[in-house]
Each structure stands twice: as C-alpha cells, then as structure tokens.
Amino acid sequence: MDLLQFLNENYFFLVPVLWVIGYALKQTPKVPDWAIIWVLFGLSLVLAGLGFGYTIEAITNGIIATGVAVFGQQAVKQLAEAKSLKSKKK
C-alpha cells in the first residue's frame, strides 16, 4: 500500500521537514526517543493548520504526513541495519 496516495499533494512538504526535525531531535540528548514521535505529530498538526487552516482535511493530512515520515525513516533505518548485519555474516 502506498501511503502517499492518501496524502494531499499540498502537504508533501511536511514529510522532509519532519524527517529533518526528527533527525535533529534524535541527536539531542535531552529528548527521549519516545517523545520524538509526539513532537513530530504535534508539529505536523500545527504546520498543516497554519498552512491550510484548522480543518478536518488539514488535521487528517497532518496525521498522514507524520505517519509517512516516521514510516519512511524506520524503513530506511531497518534496511540499513539489515544490510549491516548481512555484511557482517559474510
């Protein structure tokens, strides 16, 4: 299933913004890992609301953008770890 088909194209800008902010938060020692998703979620809702008004569509697309960003980051991370483990076994 392609999550991007559910995300309105006006909200695509949120995904890379959330990736960069998530990466920065991950490098910050005072921010626990469990809090990063919640910070990204809240920020996505605020940015979507400010950019397109606080409507159901904006909230829904903010939620979807957060999901796409977090899912994409986790997919990249898991693939990198799998490749690393595979190369160590050889």
PyMOL Python script that loads the backbone (N, CA, C, O; Angstrom):
from pymol import cmd

cmd.read_pdbstr("""\
ATOM      1  N   MET A   1       0.840  -1.171   0.000  1.00  0.00           N
ATOM      2  CA  MET A   1       0.000   0.000   0.000  1.00  0.00           C
ATOM      3  C   MET A   1       0.892   1.243   0.000  1.00  0.00           C
ATOM      4  O   MET A   1       1.847   1.330   0.771  1.00  0.00           O
ATOM      5  N   ASP A   2       0.581   2.174  -0.846  1.00  0.00           N
ATOM      6  CA  ASP A   2       1.337   3.417  -0.968  1.00  0.00           C
ATOM      7  C   ASP A   2       0.653   4.503  -0.146  1.00  0.00           C
ATOM      8  O   ASP A   2      -0.404   5.007  -0.528  1.00  0.00           O
ATOM      9  N   LEU A   3       1.257   4.860   0.980  1.00  0.00           N
ATOM     10  CA  LEU A   3       0.657   5.859   1.863  1.00  0.00           C
ATOM     11  C   LEU A   3       0.571   7.232   1.216  1.00  0.00           C
ATOM     12  O   LEU A   3      -0.302   8.029   1.561  1.00  0.00           O
ATOM     13  N   LEU A   4       1.466   7.514   0.282  1.00  0.00           N
ATOM     14  CA  LEU A   4       1.463   8.834  -0.347  1.00  0.00           C
ATOM     15  C   LEU A   4       0.206   9.088  -1.172  1.00  0.00           C
ATOM     16  O   LEU A   4      -0.136  10.244  -1.424  1.00  0.00           O
ATOM     17  N   GLN A   5      -0.486   8.037  -1.596  1.00  0.00           N
ATOM     18  CA  GLN A   5      -1.710   8.248  -2.361  1.00  0.00           C
ATOM     19  C   GLN A   5      -2.810   8.853  -1.493  1.00  0.00           C
ATOM     20  O   GLN A   5      -3.745   9.458  -2.017  1.00  0.00           O
ATOM     21  N   PHE A   6      -2.711   8.700  -0.183  1.00  0.00           N
ATOM     22  CA  PHE A   6      -3.701   9.259   0.726  1.00  0.00           C
ATOM     23  C   PHE A   6      -3.358  10.681   1.159  1.00  0.00           C
ATOM     24  O   PHE A   6      -4.208  11.375   1.718  1.00  0.00           O
ATOM     25  N   LEU A   7      -2.140  11.120   0.911  1.00  0.00           N
ATOM     26  CA  LEU A   7      -1.681  12.437   1.342  1.00  0.00           C
ATOM     27  C   LEU A   7      -1.888  13.450   0.224  1.00  0.00           C
ATOM     28  O   LEU A   7      -1.380  13.277  -0.884  1.00  0.00           O
ATOM     29  N   ASN A   8      -2.630  14.499   0.518  1.00  0.00           N
ATOM     30  CA  ASN A   8      -2.857  15.565  -0.447  1.00  0.00           C
ATOM     31  C   ASN A   8      -1.511  16.171  -0.842  1.00  0.00           C
ATOM     32  O   ASN A   8      -0.651  16.387   0.012  1.00  0.00           O
ATOM     33  N   GLU A   9      -1.331  16.442  -2.125  1.00  0.00           N
ATOM     34  CA  GLU A   9      -0.031  16.928  -2.605  1.00  0.00           C
ATOM     35  C   GLU A   9       0.386  18.250  -1.963  1.00  0.00           C
ATOM     36  O   GLU A   9       1.579  18.553  -1.922  1.00  0.00           O
ATOM     37  N   ASN A  10      -0.540  19.027  -1.471  1.00  0.00           N
ATOM     38  CA  ASN A  10      -0.195  20.281  -0.792  1.00  0.00           C
ATOM     39  C   ASN A  10       0.566  20.039   0.506  1.00  0.00           C
ATOM     40  O   ASN A  10       1.220  20.948   1.018  1.00  0.00           O
ATOM     41  N   TYR A  11       0.487  18.841   1.035  1.00  0.00           N
ATOM     42  CA  TYR A  11       1.097  18.524   2.321  1.00  0.00           C
ATOM     43  C   TYR A  11       2.408  17.748   2.180  1.00  0.00           C
ATOM     44  O   TYR A  11       3.012  17.376   3.186  1.00  0.00           O
ATOM     45  N   PHE A  12       2.852  17.501   0.953  1.00  0.00           N
ATOM     46  CA  PHE A  12       4.097  16.756   0.744  1.00  0.00           C
ATOM     47  C   PHE A  12       5.293  17.431   1.411  1.00  0.00           C
ATOM     48  O   PHE A  12       6.228  16.756   1.843  1.00  0.00           O
ATOM     49  N   PHE A  13       5.265  18.756   1.496  1.00  0.00           N
ATOM     50  CA  PHE A  13       6.390  19.474   2.098  1.00  0.00           C
ATOM     51  C   PHE A  13       6.614  19.067   3.552  1.00  0.00           C
ATOM     52  O   PHE A  13       7.726  19.191   4.066  1.00  0.00           O
ATOM     53  N   LEU A  14       5.575  18.586   4.214  1.00  0.00           N
ATOM     54  CA  LEU A  14       5.707  18.221   5.626  1.00  0.00           C
ATOM     55  C   LEU A  14       6.638  17.031   5.841  1.00  0.00           C
ATOM     56  O   LEU A  14       7.340  16.975   6.851  1.00  0.00           O
ATOM     57  N   VAL A  15       6.654  16.092   4.919  1.00  0.00           N
ATOM     58  CA  VAL A  15       7.425  14.859   5.119  1.00  0.00           C
ATOM     59  C   VAL A  15       8.925  15.146   5.259  1.00  0.00           C
ATOM     60  O   VAL A  15       9.515  14.727   6.255  1.00  0.00           O
ATOM     61  N   PRO A  16       9.570  15.838   4.312  1.00  0.00           N
ATOM     62  CA  PRO A  16      11.001  16.108   4.519  1.00  0.00           C
ATOM     63  C   PRO A  16      11.268  17.035   5.703  1.00  0.00           C
ATOM     64  O   PRO A  16      12.293  16.906   6.372  1.00  0.00           O
ATOM     65  N   VAL A  17      10.356  17.964   5.964  1.00  0.00           N
ATOM     66  CA  VAL A  17      10.521  18.845   7.128  1.00  0.00           C
ATOM     67  C   VAL A  17      10.529  18.009   8.404  1.00  0.00           C
ATOM     68  O   VAL A  17      11.364  18.219   9.284  1.00  0.00           O
ATOM     69  N   LEU A  18       9.605  17.067   8.501  1.00  0.00           N
ATOM     70  CA  LEU A  18       9.528  16.212   9.688  1.00  0.00           C
ATOM     71  C   LEU A  18      10.745  15.298   9.790  1.00  0.00           C
ATOM     72  O   LEU A  18      11.208  15.014  10.895  1.00  0.00           O
ATOM     73  N   TRP A  19      11.272  14.830   8.654  1.00  0.00           N
ATOM     74  CA  TRP A  19      12.489  14.000   8.674  1.00  0.00           C
ATOM     75  C   TRP A  19      13.657  14.773   9.263  1.00  0.00           C
ATOM     76  O   TRP A  19      14.387  14.261  10.111  1.00  0.00           O
ATOM     77  N   VAL A  20      13.831  16.009   8.809  1.00  0.00           N
ATOM     78  CA  VAL A  20      14.949  16.828   9.284  1.00  0.00           C
ATOM     79  C   VAL A  20      14.789  17.139  10.771  1.00  0.00           C
ATOM     80  O   VAL A  20      15.745  17.022  11.538  1.00  0.00           O
ATOM     81  N   ILE A  21      13.600  17.530  11.173  1.00  0.00           N
ATOM     82  CA  ILE A  21      13.365  17.842  12.586  1.00  0.00           C
ATOM     83  C   ILE A  21      13.524  16.589  13.440  1.00  0.00           C
ATOM     84  O   ILE A  21      14.095  16.649  14.528  1.00  0.00           O
ATOM     85  N   GLY A  22      13.025  15.460  12.955  1.00  0.00           N
ATOM     86  CA  GLY A  22      13.180  14.203  13.686  1.00  0.00           C
ATOM     87  C   GLY A  22      14.638  13.817  13.850  1.00  0.00           C
ATOM     88  O   GLY A  22      15.047  13.350  14.914  1.00  0.00           O
ATOM     89  N   TYR A  23      15.420  14.010  12.803  1.00  0.00           N
ATOM     90  CA  TYR A  23      16.856  13.716  12.881  1.00  0.00           C
ATOM     91  C   TYR A  23      17.532  14.619  13.906  1.00  0.00           C
ATOM     92  O   TYR A  23      18.352  14.163  14.702  1.00  0.00           O
ATOM     93  N   ALA A  24      17.184  15.893  13.879  1.00  0.00           N
ATOM     94  CA  ALA A  24      17.769  16.838  14.835  1.00  0.00           C
ATOM     95  C   ALA A  24      17.385  16.465  16.265  1.00  0.00           C
ATOM     96  O   ALA A  24      18.219  16.525  17.168  1.00  0.00           O
ATOM     97  N   LEU A  25      16.139  16.086  16.471  1.00  0.00           N
ATOM     98  CA  LEU A  25      15.700  15.686  17.812  1.00  0.00           C
ATOM     99  C   LEU A  25      16.404  14.413  18.270  1.00  0.00           C
ATOM    100  O   LEU A  25      16.716  14.259  19.451  1.00  0.00           O
ATOM    101  N   LYS A  26      16.650  13.506  17.334  1.00  0.00           N
ATOM    102  CA  LYS A  26      17.340  12.254  17.666  1.00  0.00           C
ATOM    103  C   LYS A  26      18.761  12.530  18.149  1.00  0.00           C
ATOM    104  O   LYS A  26      19.286  11.791  18.981  1.00  0.00           O
ATOM    105  N   GLN A  27      19.381  13.580  17.638  1.00  0.00           N
ATOM    106  CA  GLN A  27      20.744  13.937  18.022  1.00  0.00           C
ATOM    107  C   GLN A  27      20.793  14.727  19.331  1.00  0.00           C
ATOM    108  O   GLN A  27      21.871  14.971  19.875  1.00  0.00           O
ATOM    109  N   THR A  28      19.628  15.123  19.830  1.00  0.00           N
ATOM    110  CA  THR A  28      19.551  15.915  21.056  1.00  0.00           C
ATOM    111  C   THR A  28      19.441  14.981  22.253  1.00  0.00           C
ATOM    112  O   THR A  28      18.446  14.266  22.378  1.00  0.00           O
ATOM    113  N   PRO A  29      20.433  14.967  23.133  1.00  0.00           N
ATOM    114  CA  PRO A  29      20.428  14.016  24.250  1.00  0.00           C
ATOM    115  C   PRO A  29      19.281  14.210  25.241  1.00  0.00           C
ATOM    116  O   PRO A  29      18.873  13.252  25.897  1.00  0.00           O
ATOM    117  N   LYS A  30      18.761  15.413  25.361  1.00  0.00           N
ATOM    118  CA  LYS A  30      17.716  15.672  26.351  1.00  0.00           C
ATOM    119  C   LYS A  30      16.326  15.253  25.888  1.00  0.00           C
ATOM    120  O   LYS A  30      15.385  15.261  26.682  1.00  0.00           O
ATOM    121  N   VAL A  31      16.183  14.888  24.616  1.00  0.00           N
ATOM    122  CA  VAL A  31      14.880  14.473  24.101  1.00  0.00           C
ATOM    123  C   VAL A  31      14.851  12.952  24.034  1.00  0.00           C
ATOM    124  O   VAL A  31      15.597  12.358  23.255  1.00  0.00           O
ATOM    125  N   PRO A  32      13.996  12.303  24.844  1.00  0.00           N
ATOM    126  CA  PRO A  32      13.925  10.839  24.790  1.00  0.00           C
ATOM    127  C   PRO A  32      13.312  10.372  23.466  1.00  0.00           C
ATOM    128  O   PRO A  32      12.501  11.073  22.862  1.00  0.00           O
ATOM    129  N   ASP A  33      13.711   9.187  23.031  1.00  0.00           N
ATOM    130  CA  ASP A  33      13.234   8.655  21.750  1.00  0.00           C
ATOM    131  C   ASP A  33      11.709   8.572  21.682  1.00  0.00           C
ATOM    132  O   ASP A  33      11.112   8.850  20.642  1.00  0.00           O
ATOM    133  N   TRP A  34      11.084   8.188  22.798  1.00  0.00           N
ATOM    134  CA  TRP A  34       9.629   8.033  22.780  1.00  0.00           C
ATOM    135  C   TRP A  34       8.918   9.366  22.555  1.00  0.00           C
ATOM    136  O   TRP A  34       7.780   9.383  22.087  1.00  0.00           O
ATOM    137  N   ALA A  35       9.565  10.474  22.876  1.00  0.00           N
ATOM    138  CA  ALA A  35       8.936  11.790  22.739  1.00  0.00           C
ATOM    139  C   ALA A  35       9.028  12.344  21.319  1.00  0.00           C
ATOM    140  O   ALA A  35       8.260  13.232  20.948  1.00  0.00           O
ATOM    141  N   ILE A  36       9.955  11.829  20.532  1.00  0.00           N
ATOM    142  CA  ILE A  36      10.168  12.383  19.192  1.00  0.00           C
ATOM    143  C   ILE A  36       8.912  12.257  18.340  1.00  0.00           C
ATOM    144  O   ILE A  36       8.529  13.213  17.666  1.00  0.00           O
ATOM    145  N   ILE A  37       8.267  11.100  18.356  1.00  0.00           N
ATOM    146  CA  ILE A  37       7.059  10.904  17.546  1.00  0.00           C
ATOM    147  C   ILE A  37       5.970  11.892  17.940  1.00  0.00           C
ATOM    148  O   ILE A  37       5.237  12.390  17.086  1.00  0.00           O
ATOM    149  N   TRP A  38       5.867  12.172  19.229  1.00  0.00           N
ATOM    150  CA  TRP A  38       4.826  13.094  19.698  1.00  0.00           C
ATOM    151  C   TRP A  38       5.146  14.537  19.319  1.00  0.00           C
ATOM    152  O   TRP A  38       4.243  15.309  18.998  1.00  0.00           O
ATOM    153  N   VAL A  39       6.399  14.896  19.355  1.00  0.00           N
ATOM    154  CA  VAL A  39       6.807  16.239  18.919  1.00  0.00           C
ATOM    155  C   VAL A  39       6.517  16.398  17.427  1.00  0.00           C
ATOM    156  O   VAL A  39       5.969  17.414  17.000  1.00  0.00           O
ATOM    157  N   LEU A  40       6.884  15.398  16.646  1.00  0.00           N
ATOM    158  CA  LEU A  40       6.632  15.452  15.204  1.00  0.00           C
ATOM    159  C   LEU A  40       5.138  15.502  14.907  1.00  0.00           C
ATOM    160  O   LEU A  40       4.699  16.235  14.020  1.00  0.00           O
ATOM    161  N   PHE A  41       4.369  14.730  15.644  1.00  0.00           N
ATOM    162  CA  PHE A  41       2.916  14.698  15.462  1.00  0.00           C
ATOM    163  C   PHE A  41       2.314  16.082  15.725  1.00  0.00           C
ATOM    164  O   PHE A  41       1.545  16.597  14.914  1.00  0.00           O
ATOM    165  N   GLY A  42       2.668  16.671  16.857  1.00  0.00           N
ATOM    166  CA  GLY A  42       2.147  17.993  17.194  1.00  0.00           C
ATOM    167  C   GLY A  42       2.587  19.058  16.208  1.00  0.00           C
ATOM    168  O   GLY A  42       1.790  19.902  15.797  1.00  0.00           O
ATOM    169  N   LEU A  43       3.849  19.019  15.831  1.00  0.00           N
ATOM    170  CA  LEU A  43       4.381  19.989  14.880  1.00  0.00           C
ATOM    171  C   LEU A  43       3.700  19.861  13.518  1.00  0.00           C
ATOM    172  O   LEU A  43       3.407  20.863  12.868  1.00  0.00           O
ATOM    173  N   SER A  44       3.455  18.640  13.098  1.00  0.00           N
ATOM    174  CA  SER A  44       2.785  18.404  11.828  1.00  0.00           C
ATOM    175  C   SER A  44       1.375  18.991  11.839  1.00  0.00           C
ATOM    176  O   SER A  44       0.943  19.610  10.866  1.00  0.00           O
ATOM    177  N   LEU A  45       0.666  18.793  12.942  1.00  0.00           N
ATOM    178  CA  LEU A  45      -0.686  19.347  13.042  1.00  0.00           C
ATOM    179  C   LEU A  45      -0.663  20.875  13.035  1.00  0.00           C
ATOM    180  O   LEU A  45      -1.500  21.510  12.395  1.00  0.00           O
ATOM    181  N   VAL A  46       0.290  21.454  13.742  1.00  0.00           N
ATOM    182  CA  VAL A  46       0.395  22.918  13.783  1.00  0.00           C
ATOM    183  C   VAL A  46       0.747  23.470  12.404  1.00  0.00           C
ATOM    184  O   VAL A  46       0.122  24.424  11.943  1.00  0.00           O
ATOM    185  N   LEU A  47       1.746  22.877  11.741  1.00  0.00           N
ATOM    186  CA  LEU A  47       2.152  23.363  10.416  1.00  0.00           C
ATOM    187  C   LEU A  47       1.036  23.203   9.391  1.00  0.00           C
ATOM    188  O   LEU A  47       0.806  24.098   8.578  1.00  0.00           O
ATOM    189  N   ALA A  48       0.344  22.069   9.425  1.00  0.00           N
ATOM    190  CA  ALA A  48      -0.766  21.850   8.495  1.00  0.00           C
ATOM    191  C   ALA A  48      -1.883  22.850   8.769  1.00  0.00           C
ATOM    192  O   ALA A  48      -2.476  23.400   7.841  1.00  0.00           O
ATOM    193  N   GLY A  49      -2.163  23.080  10.038  1.00  0.00           N
ATOM    194  CA  GLY A  49      -3.209  24.034  10.393  1.00  0.00           C
ATOM    195  C   GLY A  49      -2.853  25.459  10.007  1.00  0.00           C
ATOM    196  O   GLY A  49      -3.693  26.188   9.478  1.00  0.00           O
ATOM    197  N   LEU A  50      -1.624  25.859  10.266  1.00  0.00           N
ATOM    198  CA  LEU A  50      -1.195  27.214   9.899  1.00  0.00           C
ATOM    199  C   LEU A  50      -1.176  27.406   8.387  1.00  0.00           C
ATOM    200  O   LEU A  50      -1.538  28.467   7.880  1.00  0.00           O
ATOM    201  N   GLY A  51      -0.754  26.376   7.683  1.00  0.00           N
ATOM    202  CA  GLY A  51      -0.639  26.485   6.230  1.00  0.00           C
ATOM    203  C   GLY A  51      -1.966  26.421   5.497  1.00  0.00           C
ATOM    204  O   GLY A  51      -2.146  27.082   4.474  1.00  0.00           O
ATOM    205  N   PHE A  52      -2.895  25.630   6.012  1.00  0.00           N
ATOM    206  CA  PHE A  52      -4.119  25.374   5.253  1.00  0.00           C
ATOM    207  C   PHE A  52      -5.386  25.527   6.079  1.00  0.00           C
ATOM    208  O   PHE A  52      -6.467  25.141   5.635  1.00  0.00           O
ATOM    209  N   GLY A  53      -5.264  26.083   7.271  1.00  0.00           N
ATOM    210  CA  GLY A  53      -6.437  26.266   8.124  1.00  0.00           C
ATOM    211  C   GLY A  53      -6.684  25.031   8.965  1.00  0.00           C
ATOM    212  O   GLY A  53      -6.341  23.915   8.576  1.00  0.00           O
ATOM    213  N   TYR A  54      -7.273  25.244  10.102  1.00  0.00           N
ATOM    214  CA  TYR A  54      -7.546  24.126  11.014  1.00  0.00           C
ATOM    215  C   TYR A  54      -8.860  23.465  10.623  1.00  0.00           C
ATOM    216  O   TYR A  54      -9.908  23.701  11.224  1.00  0.00           O
ATOM    217  N   THR A  55      -8.768  22.630   9.596  1.00  0.00           N
ATOM    218  CA  THR A  55      -9.926  21.887   9.106  1.00  0.00           C
ATOM    219  C   THR A  55      -9.674  20.400   9.325  1.00  0.00           C
ATOM    220  O   THR A  55      -8.564  19.984   9.657  1.00  0.00           O
ATOM    221  N   ILE A  56     -10.708  19.625   9.135  1.00  0.00           N
ATOM    222  CA  ILE A  56     -10.566  18.167   9.243  1.00  0.00           C
ATOM    223  C   ILE A  56      -9.553  17.665   8.221  1.00  0.00           C
ATOM    224  O   ILE A  56      -8.755  16.777   8.520  1.00  0.00           O
ATOM    225  N   GLU A  57      -9.583  18.231   7.015  1.00  0.00           N
ATOM    226  CA  GLU A  57      -8.628  17.820   5.974  1.00  0.00           C
ATOM    227  C   GLU A  57      -7.188  18.112   6.398  1.00  0.00           C
ATOM    228  O   GLU A  57      -6.302  17.278   6.216  1.00  0.00           O
ATOM    229  N   ALA A  58      -6.960  19.292   6.959  1.00  0.00           N
ATOM    230  CA  ALA A  58      -5.602  19.653   7.391  1.00  0.00           C
ATOM    231  C   ALA A  58      -5.133  18.735   8.508  1.00  0.00           C
ATOM    232  O   ALA A  58      -3.988  18.282   8.498  1.00  0.00           O
ATOM    233  N   ILE A  59      -5.996  18.460   9.462  1.00  0.00           N
ATOM    234  CA  ILE A  59      -5.632  17.574  10.574  1.00  0.00           C
ATOM    235  C   ILE A  59      -5.345  16.170  10.061  1.00  0.00           C
ATOM    236  O   ILE A  59      -4.352  15.553  10.449  1.00  0.00           O
ATOM    237  N   THR A  60      -6.215  15.667   9.189  1.00  0.00           N
ATOM    238  CA  THR A  60      -6.025  14.326   8.630  1.00  0.00           C
ATOM    239  C   THR A  60      -4.719  14.240   7.848  1.00  0.00           C
ATOM    240  O   THR A  60      -3.968  13.277   7.999  1.00  0.00           O
ATOM    241  N   ASN A  61      -4.448  15.232   7.023  1.00  0.00           N
ATOM    242  CA  ASN A  61      -3.215  15.220   6.240  1.00  0.00           C
ATOM    243  C   ASN A  61      -1.984  15.420   7.109  1.00  0.00           C
ATOM    244  O   ASN A  61      -0.915  14.900   6.788  1.00  0.00           O
ATOM    245  N   GLY A  62      -2.110  16.157   8.193  1.00  0.00           N
ATOM    246  CA  GLY A  62      -1.007  16.284   9.144  1.00  0.00           C
ATOM    247  C   GLY A  62      -0.682  14.951   9.791  1.00  0.00           C
ATOM    248  O   GLY A  62       0.486  14.603   9.963  1.00  0.00           O
ATOM    249  N   ILE A  63      -1.720  14.209  10.149  1.00  0.00           N
ATOM    250  CA  ILE A  63      -1.531  12.879  10.737  1.00  0.00           C
ATOM    251  C   ILE A  63      -0.884  11.939   9.726  1.00  0.00           C
ATOM    252  O   ILE A  63       0.048  11.207  10.058  1.00  0.00           O
ATOM    253  N   ILE A  64      -1.380  11.961   8.495  1.00  0.00           N
ATOM    254  CA  ILE A  64      -0.824  11.091   7.454  1.00  0.00           C
ATOM    255  C   ILE A  64       0.628  11.463   7.155  1.00  0.00           C
ATOM    256  O   ILE A  64       1.464  10.579   6.969  1.00  0.00           O
ATOM    257  N   ALA A  65       0.933  12.754   7.107  1.00  0.00           N
ATOM    258  CA  ALA A  65       2.314  13.189   6.849  1.00  0.00           C
ATOM    259  C   ALA A  65       3.247  12.686   7.941  1.00  0.00           C
ATOM    260  O   ALA A  65       4.363  12.253   7.655  1.00  0.00           O
ATOM    261  N   THR A  66       2.795  12.739   9.192  1.00  0.00           N
ATOM    262  CA  THR A  66       3.610  12.212  10.289  1.00  0.00           C
ATOM    263  C   THR A  66       3.835  10.719  10.108  1.00  0.00           C
ATOM    264  O   THR A  66       4.951  10.229  10.282  1.00  0.00           O
ATOM    265  N   GLY A  67       2.781   9.999   9.759  1.00  0.00           N
ATOM    266  CA  GLY A  67       2.905   8.559   9.540  1.00  0.00           C
ATOM    267  C   GLY A  67       3.867   8.228   8.417  1.00  0.00           C
ATOM    268  O   GLY A  67       4.688   7.320   8.547  1.00  0.00           O
ATOM    269  N   VAL A  68       3.772   8.954   7.319  1.00  0.00           N
ATOM    270  CA  VAL A  68       4.667   8.719   6.183  1.00  0.00           C
ATOM    271  C   VAL A  68       6.114   9.018   6.572  1.00  0.00           C
ATOM    272  O   VAL A  68       7.021   8.264   6.219  1.00  0.00           O
ATOM    273  N   ALA A  69       6.330  10.109   7.292  1.00  0.00           N
ATOM    274  CA  ALA A  69       7.692  10.484   7.691  1.00  0.00           C
ATOM    275  C   ALA A  69       8.296   9.455   8.637  1.00  0.00           C
ATOM    276  O   ALA A  69       9.440   9.037   8.455  1.00  0.00           O
ATOM    277  N   VAL A  70       7.536   9.047   9.641  1.00  0.00           N
ATOM    278  CA  VAL A  70       8.055   8.087  10.623  1.00  0.00           C
ATOM    279  C   VAL A  70       8.234   6.716   9.983  1.00  0.00           C
ATOM    280  O   VAL A  70       9.243   6.051  10.215  1.00  0.00           O
ATOM    281  N   PHE A  71       7.263   6.289   9.181  1.00  0.00           N
ATOM    282  CA  PHE A  71       7.366   5.001   8.500  1.00  0.00           C
ATOM    283  C   PHE A  71       8.563   4.991   7.553  1.00  0.00           C
ATOM    284  O   PHE A  71       9.319   4.020   7.514  1.00  0.00           O
ATOM    285  N   GLY A  72       8.733   6.061   6.798  1.00  0.00           N
ATOM    286  CA  GLY A  72       9.858   6.141   5.866  1.00  0.00           C
ATOM    287  C   GLY A  72      11.194   6.104   6.580  1.00  0.00           C
ATOM    288  O   GLY A  72      12.120   5.425   6.137  1.00  0.00           O
ATOM    289  N   GLN A  73      11.298   6.830   7.681  1.00  0.00           N
ATOM    290  CA  GLN A  73      12.550   6.843   8.450  1.00  0.00           C
ATOM    291  C   GLN A  73      12.839   5.460   9.012  1.00  0.00           C
ATOM    292  O   GLN A  73      13.982   5.003   8.973  1.00  0.00           O
ATOM    293  N   GLN A  74      11.824   4.792   9.531  1.00  0.00           N
ATOM    294  CA  GLN A  74      12.017   3.456  10.089  1.00  0.00           C
ATOM    295  C   GLN A  74      12.379   2.443   9.002  1.00  0.00           C
ATOM    296  O   GLN A  74      13.196   1.551   9.232  1.00  0.00           O
ATOM    297  N   ALA A  75      11.778   2.578   7.828  1.00  0.00           N
ATOM    298  CA  ALA A  75      12.105   1.671   6.725  1.00  0.00           C
ATOM    299  C   ALA A  75      13.566   1.829   6.312  1.00  0.00           C
ATOM    300  O   ALA A  75      14.264   0.837   6.105  1.00  0.00           O
ATOM    301  N   VAL A  76      14.025   3.060   6.191  1.00  0.00           N
ATOM    302  CA  VAL A  76      15.427   3.317   5.838  1.00  0.00           C
ATOM    303  C   VAL A  76      16.349   2.761   6.921  1.00  0.00           C
ATOM    304  O   VAL A  76      17.354   2.120   6.614  1.00  0.00           O
ATOM    305  N   LYS A  77      16.012   3.001   8.168  1.00  0.00           N
ATOM    306  CA  LYS A  77      16.825   2.530   9.294  1.00  0.00           C
ATOM    307  C   LYS A  77      16.902   1.004   9.322  1.00  0.00           C
ATOM    308  O   LYS A  77      17.983   0.444   9.500  1.00  0.00           O
ATOM    309  N   GLN A  78      15.774   0.333   9.149  1.00  0.00           N
ATOM    310  CA  GLN A  78      15.745  -1.125   9.189  1.00  0.00           C
ATOM    311  C   GLN A  78      16.511  -1.730   8.017  1.00  0.00           C
ATOM    312  O   GLN A  78      17.205  -2.733   8.185  1.00  0.00           O
ATOM    313  N   LEU A  79      16.392  -1.132   6.835  1.00  0.00           N
ATOM    314  CA  LEU A  79      17.145  -1.636   5.680  1.00  0.00           C
ATOM    315  C   LEU A  79      18.643  -1.483   5.890  1.00  0.00           C
ATOM    316  O   LEU A  79      19.417  -2.376   5.546  1.00  0.00           O
ATOM    317  N   ALA A  80      19.049  -0.360   6.451  1.00  0.00           N
ATOM    318  CA  ALA A  80      20.478  -0.139   6.719  1.00  0.00           C
ATOM    319  C   ALA A  80      20.997  -1.147   7.736  1.00  0.00           C
ATOM    320  O   ALA A  80      22.095  -1.679   7.579  1.00  0.00           O
ATOM    321  N   GLU A  81      20.215  -1.410   8.778  1.00  0.00           N
ATOM    322  CA  GLU A  81      20.623  -2.385   9.789  1.00  0.00           C
ATOM    323  C   GLU A  81      20.683  -3.793   9.207  1.00  0.00           C
ATOM    324  O   GLU A  81      21.591  -4.560   9.530  1.00  0.00           O
ATOM    325  N   ALA A  82      19.722  -4.137   8.352  1.00  0.00           N
ATOM    326  CA  ALA A  82      19.716  -5.463   7.739  1.00  0.00           C
ATOM    327  C   ALA A  82      20.932  -5.649   6.832  1.00  0.00           C
ATOM    328  O   ALA A  82      21.552  -6.712   6.837  1.00  0.00           O
ATOM    329  N   LYS A  83      21.271  -4.631   6.063  1.00  0.00           N
ATOM    330  CA  LYS A  83      22.454  -4.711   5.200  1.00  0.00           C
ATOM    331  C   LYS A  83      23.719  -4.827   6.032  1.00  0.00           C
ATOM    332  O   LYS A  83      24.639  -5.561   5.671  1.00  0.00           O
ATOM    333  N   SER A  84      23.767  -4.112   7.135  1.00  0.00           N
ATOM    334  CA  SER A  84      24.934  -4.160   8.018  1.00  0.00           C
ATOM    335  C   SER A  84      25.101  -5.555   8.616  1.00  0.00           C
ATOM    336  O   SER A  84      26.212  -6.084   8.664  1.00  0.00           O
ATOM    337  N   LEU A  85      24.014  -6.140   9.065  1.00  0.00           N
ATOM    338  CA  LEU A  85      24.074  -7.490   9.636  1.00  0.00           C
ATOM    339  C   LEU A  85      24.451  -8.523   8.581  1.00  0.00           C
ATOM    340  O   LEU A  85      25.208  -9.455   8.851  1.00  0.00           O
ATOM    341  N   LYS A  86      23.915  -8.346   7.381  1.00  0.00           N
ATOM    342  CA  LYS A  86      24.204  -9.283   6.299  1.00  0.00           C
ATOM    343  C   LYS A  86      25.684  -9.236   5.920  1.00  0.00           C
ATOM    344  O   LYS A  86      26.295 -10.275   5.667  1.00  0.00           O
ATOM    345  N   SER A  87      26.256  -8.040   5.880  1.00  0.00           N
ATOM    346  CA  SER A  87      27.670  -7.921   5.513  1.00  0.00           C
ATOM    347  C   SER A  87      28.581  -8.443   6.623  1.00  0.00           C
ATOM    348  O   SER A  87      29.683  -8.909   6.333  1.00  0.00           O
ATOM    349  N   LYS A  88      28.157  -8.378   7.875  1.00  0.00           N
ATOM    350  CA  LYS A  88      28.955  -8.897   8.986  1.00  0.00           C
ATOM    351  C   LYS A  88      28.982 -10.426   8.991  1.00  0.00           C
ATOM    352  O   LYS A  88      29.959 -11.028   9.435  1.00  0.00           O
ATOM    353  N   LYS A  89      27.910 -11.055   8.497  1.00  0.00           N
ATOM    354  CA  LYS A  89      27.840 -12.518   8.475  1.00  0.00           C
ATOM    355  C   LYS A  89      28.753 -13.110   7.417  1.00  0.00           C
ATOM    356  O   LYS A  89      29.148 -14.271   7.526  1.00  0.00           O
ATOM    357  N   LYS A  90      29.093 -12.344   6.409  1.00  0.00           N
ATOM    358  CA  LYS A  90      29.930 -12.868   5.317  1.00  0.00           C
ATOM    359  C   LYS A  90      31.359 -12.874   5.676  1.00  0.00           C
ATOM    360  O   LYS A  90      32.195 -13.284   4.871  1.00  0.00           O
TER     361      LYS A  90
END
""", "prot")
cmd.dss("prot")
cmd.show_as("cartoon", "prot")
cmd.util.cbc("prot")
cmd.orient("prot")
